[in-house]
Amino acid sequence: MEWTIKEENELKEKYFSCVNLRELEIHLNRSVRSIKQKAARLGLSRGRAPINKPKNKKHRNIIDKKYYENNKKRI
């Protein structure tokens, strides 16, 4: 099924906002997969959630130690 220009414009407007993809799915009557693929073809990106990874192993050890100290009664 072809995308109309109206649907593409709505996708461009709403894809960047905080609109849930499930809401777009219902509004556009398209699957989430279809919406993501079309957005990729149009060059749209929602960005990614930041990953809270430590920078190095030493930093990870410090975090683990703090976690253990704070939660050793539960562990």
Phi, psi and omega in degrees: 000128182285147175274134176277163178297323178298316179295318178298317179295319177296319178297316179298322181289317190263346185294323182280338181287180182278017180293131179293144180296331177294324178292319177297322179303314180290315183296317183269352183057045179228158177284159179299319179300316179298319180295315179297318180295318180294319178299319179296318179295330179275355180081023180269144179217136179270354185084175181236153176291141180294143177259125184270059178273140176291155184291324182208178184294322179299315179297319179298319179296321178297315180297316179298319180296315178298318179298315180298315180298321181284335187237017186294336178290327180279335185281000000 
